[in-house]
Amino acid sequence: MKQKVLVTGANGMLASNVIEELLGQGYEVTGTVRRRASYKGPESGDLNLVECDFKDSSAMKELLKGCDAVIHCAAMLSQSERDYSKFREVNVVATENLVKMAIAAGVGTFVYVSTANTIGYGKAEGAPMVYPYTASNYAMSKAESEKTILPYKDRIRLVIANPAFMAGKYGTEKGANRLFNMVRKSPVVFCPPGGKSILDVTEAARGMVLAMQYGRSGENYLITGENLTYKQIFRQAAESLGRKPLFISIPAWVMTFAGKLGDFLAKAGINTDMSSATLTMLKINNYYYTDKAAKELGFVPAPIDFKKVLGVDE
């Protein structure tokens, strides 16, 4: 009999790829979506898509019946929302409630998809998060959620996966794949001074399923890819697209000024993605390593193929 896995937020890029990975390995999958029409992921007779907000306790209790595992991908992601209580309601309170419902339903494994940014960059699992992510409502809500659900680790196998930045299949130019919009369309590409760990989302999905299969209860696992500067990312993306834009490096002081301008606009009541925190994210080398996941889960990410990530061969 096939094992049944519930995946929340199924219309998201990561969740769609997690569903594809699970189906490919022979699992039966139930995916929750806010709107069925917005789903762009795989289709299968082993996939049951249900229009449901994971905050709806009565609906989720029914969906959890008979499930062997949950991979909880749904989250509030906005970088411009200034009200932390909105993040907390979704990413902390509703997540804890889902864990409790999974325990009551007899689910064996709960994988919580957090973010690498709850861990200090350049460090291993267990290192405390650091600025600028301590100034991010999204990252802070994920860190609070980890602490809130961790005490349940003795009542359900609770595994926390911390993926780095992801891009690729089922992503959109308004979502994670917007990083490449400038490379796709502009004759000039402006490169921030920092860098990040970038991961093909299909590899991230494989890491989530490995965490479900082999992760130890109460443990965090960084699921990361290659550590590259922004200039390296943009150059490799441009080569994959067959483009030759002019690359211009942005001085750190310009980023600092732009961040302070964003802070001023926010105080004036104007919503903007610019802030000292978000612009600092572009100045640092936000690098992570996957040693623990390699050792305990067998997760070694394939080298990133920008043609695949950008859909050049599709």
ABEGO torsion letter per residue (X at the ends): XBBBBBBBGAABAAAAAAAAAAAAAGBBBBBBBABAAABABBBBAABBBBBBBAABAAAAAAAABGBABBBBABBBABAABABAAAAAAAAAAAAAAAAAAAAAAGBABBBBBBBAAABBBGBBBGBBBBOAAAABAAAAAAAAAAAAAAAAAAABBBBBBBBBBBBEBGBBAABAAAAAAAAAABABBBBBABBBBBBBAAAAAAAAAAAAAABBBGBBBBBBBBBBBAAAAAAAAAAAAGBBBBBBBBBAAAAAAAAAAAAAAAAAGBBBABBAAAAAAAABBBBBBAAAAAAAAGBBBBBBBAAAAAGAAX
